[in-house]
Amino acid sequence: MKARYELAVIGAGPAGLSAAVTAAAHGVDTVLLDEQSGPGGQIYRNIEAIPVRRAEHLGDEYQRGAELVQRMRASSAQWIADAAVWALDSRAELGVIHKGQARLLRAERAIIASGAQERPVPFPGWTLPGVMNAGAGQILMKQAGLVPADGVVLAGSGPLLLLLGWQYLRAGVAVQALLDVQPLANWLRAVPQLPKALLARHYLTKGLRYKRDLKAAGIPMLHGVQQLSAVGGDRVHAVEFRHRGRRQRVDTGLLLTHFGVIPQTHLSRASGCRHRWDATQQCWRPATDPWGATDLPTISVAGDGAGIGGARTAEHAGRLAGLDAACRLGRIDVAQRDRLGRQDLSWMRQDLWIRPFLDALFRPPTVMLRHPSDEQLLCRCEEVTAGDVRRAVGAGHRSPNAVKFFTRSGMGPCQGRQCAESVAQLIAGEMGCAPGDVEPYRVRTPLKPITIAELANLQTS
């Protein structure tokens, strides 16, 4: 790893791979950094080493990542694996931990392609052993071929539940039930968006195929589920819920949940770029132009980290950000950038036709987002409950940062990644305002755990 580069791309998912390849193709001295040992990000995790049979279980969309990784390997971009970025400022100076060595890396520009994270939604029993995010189940399948041996219940809302259920079905896993918590109001909200969504009907037909195959396999698919809870003692033993006015129970030792995804914004917020509340996707996202540029002259954001659009949209966004970096670094002029990016801009707009429909259809129920019971943990790291947050709000602490000071929520190892959204939603519910009116946690360096020894041996040049 050199001390200086013209461009640093953070994250080797579809956006980061495309950005690095595009910029390097125009002569930009580019480094691509990622925490994983291989390129692909979460979407294409382990794509270079996965056995053929397992890749087939995951489907065509997953296998698409192999070509992206091959292009990166053939490019002049320098790929650095096992590199955790623990700092990023407005001058595109990065703090990186690589092979136990902390160092500062300077770039003229940085493209953040950190992707998305699953939306944390607390519900009764969500911290029991045996309750995991659906994304974690998919990671275990991609990385190590591990799948549930004794059955699984999938619950929540979002396309990933259908995809994972379909992938498990192909891998021979017994899916005991798929419990969808989306309320009827979501369908009423989504129907007006359907005509535009039909313009991107390949996404709809793919989802319908997943549902058809799951139904044909006899897997119970219950819609409009309410009062979801995981029950057990030392671990989860069952899932209980209300469906069509009747309380039901499914015995299981494994519950995988998913409530949609939101942008990973720790890096973009640490750099100081402006963010805005997206009421449609119910999340904060960096304010970017179509090329991914932020209000900071050295920082761009590409892919799901700038707003949820999916893997193919992220590819287009990465190429656009790479072209814009090449332009700003003097390799091409604005006219060339616009000409070369015209097709990706058009394709990206077409891919995003489906988003208003999906965002409306799979929006998590407001009651789950904003009204958890007092005993539910919101911050797992510091064991802060919803009741603790309510008492803090009642004592006059009316922002997440004030609540953080009063309760220590968001001060654990994950630094708020798993509680920031829940705390903000609860505060909004208590104050009777929109979540966008609630200031999010401030993000401070270090963004990743770093030891005193690593700091003491920090390389600055």
C-alpha positions in Angstrom: 0.0 0.0 0.0 1.4 3.4 -1.0 1.0 6.5 1.1 -0.7 8.5 -1.7 -3.2 7.8 -4.5 -5.2 9.9 -6.8 -8.3 8.0 -6.0 -9.3 5.8 -3.1 -12.4 3.6 -3.5 -13.8 2.2 -0.2 -15.8 -1.0 -0.6 -15.5 -3.7 -3.3 -19.2 -4.5 -4.0 -20.8 -3.7 -7.4 -20.4 0.0 -7.0 -16.8 0.0 -5.8 -15.7 -2.5 -8.4 -17.3 -0.5 -11.2 -15.9 2.8 -9.9 -12.3 1.4 -9.6 -12.3 -0.2 -13.0 -13.7 2.8 -14.7 -11.3 5.3 -13.1 -8.3 3.1 -13.7 -9.3 2.6 -17.3 -8.8 6.4 -17.7 -5.4 6.4 -16.2 -6.3 7.4 -12.6 -4.0 5.9 -9.9 -6.6 4.0 -8.0 -6.7 1.9 -4.9 -9.7 -0.3 -3.9 -10.0 -1.1 -0.2 -12.3 -3.7 1.4 -12.5 -5.4 4.8 -13.1 -8.8 3.2 -10.5 -11.2 2.0 -11.9 -11.3 -1.5 -13.7 -8.8 -3.7 -17.5 -8.8 -4.3 -19.0 -7.0 -1.2 -22.0 -8.5 0.5 -23.9 -9.1 -2.7 -21.2 -11.1 -4.5 -19.4 -12.3 -1.4 -16.9 -15.2 -2.0 -17.7 -15.1 -5.8 -14.2 -16.1 -6.8 -14.0 -19.2 -4.5 -17.6 -20.4 -4.3 -18.2 -24.0 -5.5 -20.3 -24.2 -8.7 -23.2 -26.1 -7.1 -23.6 -23.5 -4.3 -23.4 -20.6 -6.8 -26.2 -22.3 -8.8 -28.4 -22.4 -5.6 -27.8 -18.6 -5.2 -29.1 -17.9 -8.7 -28.1 -15.9 -11.8 -28.0 -12.5 -10.1 -25.3 -13.7 -7.7 -23.2 -15.3 -10.5 -23.3 -11.9 -12.3 -20.6 -10.7 -9.9 -17.9 -13.0 -11.3 -17.6 -10.8 -14.5 -17.3 -7.6 -12.4 -14.5 -9.1 -10.3 -12.7 -10.4 -13.4 -12.7 -6.9 -14.8 -11.2 -5.5 -11.6 -8.5 -8.1 -11.6 -7.6 -7.2 -15.1 -7.5 -3.5 -14.5 -4.6 -1.4 -13.2 -6.5 -0.6 -9.9 -4.6 -1.8 -6.8 -6.9 -4.2 -4.8 -6.1 -4.3 -1.1 -8.0 -6.9 1.0 -8.5 -7.1 4.7 -8.3 -3.3 4.9 -10.6 -1.6 7.5 -11.1 2.1 7.1 -11.3 3.6 10.6 -11.2 7.3 9.6 -12.1 9.5 6.7 -12.1 13.3 6.6 -13.2 16.0 4.2 -9.8 16.2 2.6 -10.0 12.5 1.6 -7.4 11.4 4.2 -8.1 7.9 5.3 -7.1 5.9 8.4 -6.7 2.2 7.4 -5.9 -0.9 9.4 -4.2 -3.5 7.2 -2.6 -6.7 8.5 -2.5 -5.2 12.1 -0.8 -2.0 10.9 -2.6 1.3 11.2 -1.7 3.9 8.7 -2.8 7.2 7.1 -3.5 7.1 3.4 -3.9 10.3 1.4 -5.9 10.6 -1.8 -7.0 13.5 -4.0 -10.5 12.0 -4.1 -12.4 9.3 -2.3 -15.4 7.3 -3.5 -17.4 5.7 -0.7 -19.0 2.5 -1.8 -19.8 1.0 1.6 -23.2 -0.3 0.6 -26.2 -0.9 2.8 -27.0 -2.6 6.1 -30.1 -4.3 7.3 -32.5 -2.0 9.1 -32.5 -2.9 12.8 -36.1 -3.2 14.1 -36.5 -4.4 17.8 -39.3 -6.7 18.7 -39.9 -9.0 21.6 -37.2 -11.7 21.8 -35.1 -10.2 19.0 -31.9 -10.6 21.1 -32.4 -14.3 21.9 -29.7 -16.7 20.6 -31.1 -18.3 17.5 -32.6 -15.0 16.2 -30.4 -13.6 13.4 -30.7 -11.2 10.5 -31.6 -12.9 7.2 -28.5 -11.2 5.7 -26.3 -13.2 8.1 -27.9 -16.4 7.0 -27.2 -15.5 3.4 -23.6 -14.6 4.2 -23.0 -18.0 5.9 -24.4 -19.7 2.8 -22.2 -17.8 0.4 -19.0 -17.9 2.4 -19.0 -21.3 4.0 -21.9 -23.2 2.5 -23.6 -23.3 6.0 -27.4 -23.7 5.9 -30.0 -24.5 8.6 -30.0 -28.2 9.3 -33.2 -28.3 11.4 -35.5 -25.8 9.6 -35.9 -22.1 9.8 -38.6 -19.5 10.0 -38.2 -16.3 7.9 -40.0 -13.2 9.1 -40.2 -9.4 8.4 -40.6 -7.5 5.2 -38.6 -7.0 2.1 -37.4 -8.7 -1.1 -34.5 -10.4 0.6 -36.9 -12.7 2.5 -38.3 -14.1 -0.8 -34.8 -14.4 -2.3 -33.4 -16.2 0.8 -36.4 -18.5 1.1 -36.0 -19.4 -2.6 -32.2 -20.0 -2.2 -32.8 -22.2 0.9 -35.4 -24.1 -1.0 -33.0 -24.9 -3.8 -30.4 -25.9 -1.2 -32.8 -28.4 0.4 -33.5 -26.4 3.6 -36.8 -26.9 5.3 -38.4 -23.4 5.4 -41.1 -23.8 8.1 -42.9 -20.5 7.3 -42.4 -17.1 5.8 -44.1 -14.5 7.9 -44.7 -11.1 6.2 -45.4 -8.2 8.5 -46.3 -5.7 5.8 -49.8 -4.2 6.6 -52.7 -3.8 4.1 -52.0 -0.1 4.0 -48.7 -0.8 2.2 -50.6 -2.4 -0.7 -52.8 0.7 -0.9 -49.8 2.9 -0.9 -48.0 0.8 -3.5 -50.7 0.4 -6.1 -50.4 3.9 -7.6 -46.7 3.2 -8.2 -47.4 -0.1 -10.1 -47.7 1.4 -13.6 -44.2 2.8 -13.4 -42.9 -0.3 -11.8 -44.1 -2.4 -14.8 -41.5 -0.5 -16.9 -38.9 -2.5 -14.9 -41.0 -5.7 -14.9 -38.0 -8.0 -14.9 -37.8 -7.3 -11.2 -41.4 -8.1 -10.7 -41.3 -11.3 -12.7 -38.3 -12.4 -10.7 -40.1 -11.9 -7.4 -43.2 -13.6 -8.7 -41.1 -16.6 -9.7 -39.7 -16.8 -6.2 -43.2 -16.8 -4.7 -44.5 -19.3 -7.2 -41.7 -21.8 -6.4 -42.1 -21.3 -2.6 -45.8 -21.8 -2.8 -45.4 -24.9 -5.0 -43.1 -26.4 -2.4 -45.9 -26.0 0.2 -44.2 -23.4 2.3 -46.7 -21.4 4.4 -46.5 -17.7 3.4 -48.6 -15.6 5.7 -49.2 -11.9 5.0 -50.3 -9.2 7.3 -48.6 -10.8 10.4 -48.8 -8.7 13.6 -47.4 -8.8 17.1 -44.3 -10.8 16.0 -42.3 -12.2 18.9 -39.6 -14.8 19.5 -40.0 -16.8 22.6 -37.6 -19.0 24.6 -35.2 -19.1 27.5 -31.6 -19.8 26.8 -32.4 -19.5 23.1 -35.4 -19.2 20.8 -37.8 -22.1 20.9 -40.7 -20.7 18.9 -42.1 -17.8 17.0 -45.5 -16.4 18.0 -47.6 -13.9 16.1 -51.2 -12.8 15.3 -52.6 -13.5 11.9 -56.2 -12.8 10.8 -57.2 -12.1 14.4 -55.8 -15.4 15.8 -52.7 -15.9 17.8 -50.4 -18.6 16.3 -47.1 -20.3 17.1 -44.5 -22.1 15.1 -41.9 -24.1 17.0 -38.4 -23.4 15.7 -34.8 -23.2 16.8 -33.9 -20.6 14.2 -35.6 -17.3 13.2 -34.1 -15.1 10.5 -35.6 -11.6 10.2 -35.3 -8.8 7.7 -37.0 -5.4 7.6 -35.4 -3.9 4.5 -32.0 -2.2 4.1 -30.7 1.3 4.7 -27.5 3.1 3.5 -24.4 2.6 5.5 -23.6 6.2 6.3 -20.9 6.1 9.0 -18.1 7.0 6.5 -20.1 9.7 4.7 -21.2 11.2 8.0 -17.6 11.1 9.4 -16.3 12.9 6.3 -18.8 15.8 7.0 -20.8 15.7 3.8 -24.4 16.8 3.9 -27.2 14.2 4.4 -30.9 14.4 3.9 -33.9 12.5 5.2 -35.5 10.2 2.6 -39.1 9.9 3.7 -39.8 7.2 1.1 -37.0 4.9 2.2 -37.3 6.0 5.8 -33.6 6.7 6.2 -30.8 9.3 6.1 -28.8 9.3 2.9 -25.9 11.5 1.6 -27.0 14.4 -0.7 -25.5 13.5 -4.0 -25.8 14.6 -7.7 -26.4 11.9 -10.4 -22.6 11.3 -10.6 -22.4 10.6 -6.9 -20.7 13.9 -6.0 -21.4 15.3 -2.5 -21.1 18.9 -1.3 -17.5 18.2 -0.4 -15.2 18.6 -3.4 -13.1 15.5 -2.6 -15.9 13.0 -1.6 -18.3 11.0 -3.7 -20.7 8.2 -2.7 -21.8 5.4 -5.1 -24.2 2.6 -4.8 -26.6 1.7 -1.9 -24.6 3.9 0.4 -26.2 6.9 -1.4 -29.7 5.4 -1.4 -31.1 1.9 -1.9 -31.3 0.9 -5.5 -30.0 -2.7 -5.7 -26.9 -4.3 -7.3 -27.5 -3.4 -10.9 -28.2 0.3 -10.0 -25.0 0.2 -7.9 -23.0 -0.9 -11.0 -24.2 2.1 -13.0 -23.6 4.4 -10.1 -20.1 3.1 -9.7 -19.2 3.7 -13.3 -20.7 7.2 -13.2 -18.7 8.0 -10.0 -15.5 6.6 -11.7 -16.1 8.8 -14.8 -16.7 11.9 -12.6 -13.5 11.2 -10.7 -11.5 10.9 -13.9 -13.0 14.2 -15.0 -12.2 16.0 -11.8 -8.7 14.6 -11.8 -8.1 16.0 -15.3 -8.1 12.7 -17.3 -11.2 13.5 -19.3 -13.3 16.7 -19.8 -16.9 17.3 -18.9 -18.1 16.6 -22.4 -16.4 13.3 -22.5 -17.7 12.4 -19.1 -21.3 13.2 -20.1 -21.0 11.3 -23.4 -19.4 8.2 -21.7 -21.9 8.2 -18.9 -25.1 8.8 -21.0 -26.0 5.1 -21.2 -25.4 4.4 -17.5 -27.5 7.4 -16.5 -30.3 6.1 -18.7 -30.0 2.5 -17.4 -29.9 3.7 -13.8 -33.1 5.7 -14.2 -34.8 2.6 -15.7 -33.6 0.4 -12.9 -34.9 2.9 -10.4 -38.5 2.8 -11.8 -39.2 -0.1 -9.5 -38.1 1.6 -6.3 -41.2 3.7 -5.4 -43.3 0.5 -5.7 -40.9 -1.6 -3.6 -40.4 1.2 -1.0 -44.1 1.6 -0.5 -44.9 -2.2 -0.5 -42.2 -3.3 1.9 -42.1 -0.4 4.3 -41.9 -1.8 7.9 -45.0 -1.2 10.0 -44.9 2.2 11.9 -45.9 0.5 15.1 -42.8 -1.7 15.0 -40.5 1.2 14.1 -41.8 3.8 16.6 -43.6 2.1 19.4 -41.5 -0.7 21.0 -42.5 -1.8 24.5 -40.4 -0.4 27.4 -38.6 -3.7 28.1 -37.3 -4.1 24.6 -33.6 -3.6 24.1 -32.7 -0.9 21.5 -29.0 -0.7 22.1 -27.6 -4.2 22.5 -24.0 -3.1 23.2 -24.9 -0.9 26.2 -28.2 -2.8 27.1 -30.3 0.3 26.8 -34.1 -0.4 26.6 -36.9 1.6 25.0 -38.0 2.5 28.5 -34.6 4.0 29.2 -34.9 6.1 26.1 -38.5 7.2 27.0 -37.4 8.3 30.4 -34.5 10.3 28.9 -36.9 12.0 26.5 -39.3 12.7 29.4 -36.4 14.3 31.3 -35.8 16.7 28.5 -33.3 15.0 26.3 -35.0 15.4 23.0 -32.3 14.3 20.4 -30.4 11.1 19.9 -27.2 12.8 20.8 -28.7 14.0 24.1 -30.1 10.5 24.8 -26.7 9.0 23.9 -25.1 11.3 26.5 -27.7 10.4 29.1 -28.0 6.6 28.5 -24.8 5.6 26.6 -26.9 4.2 23.7 -24.8 4.2 20.6 -21.5 4.2 22.5 -20.7 0.5 22.2 -18.6 -1.4 19.7 -21.0 -1.0 16.8 -21.1 2.8 17.4 -24.8 3.1 16.8 -25.0 1.0 13.7 -27.6 -1.2 15.3 -29.5 1.3 17.4 -29.3 4.7 15.8 -32.4 4.2 13.6 -34.4 2.7 16.4 -33.6 5.4 18.9 -34.4 8.2 16.4 -37.7 6.5 15.4 -38.7 6.2 19.1 -37.8 9.8 19.9 -39.9 10.9 16.9 -42.8 8.8 18.1 -42.6 10.2 21.6 -42.3 13.8 20.4 -45.0 13.4 17.7 -42.7 14.6 14.8 -41.3 13.1 11.7 -38.0 11.0 12.0 -36.4 13.5 9.6 -36.8 16.2 12.2 -34.7 14.2 14.7 -31.0 14.9 14.4 -29.1 11.6 14.0 -26.1 10.5 16.1 -22.9 12.4 15.5 -20.2 10.0 14.1 -16.7 10.3 15.3 -13.4 8.6 14.6 -12.4 5.8 15.0 -15.1 4.2 12.9 -13.8 0.7 13.6 -12.1 -0.7 16.7 -8.5 0.1 16.9 -6.0 -0.8 19.6 -3.7 1.5 21.5 -0.7 -0.4 20.0 -2.0 0.1 16.5 -2.4 3.8 17.1 1.1 4.1 18.7 2.6 2.5 15.6 0.6 4.6 13.2 2.3 5.1 9.8 1.7 8.6 8.4 3.8 8.4 5.3 
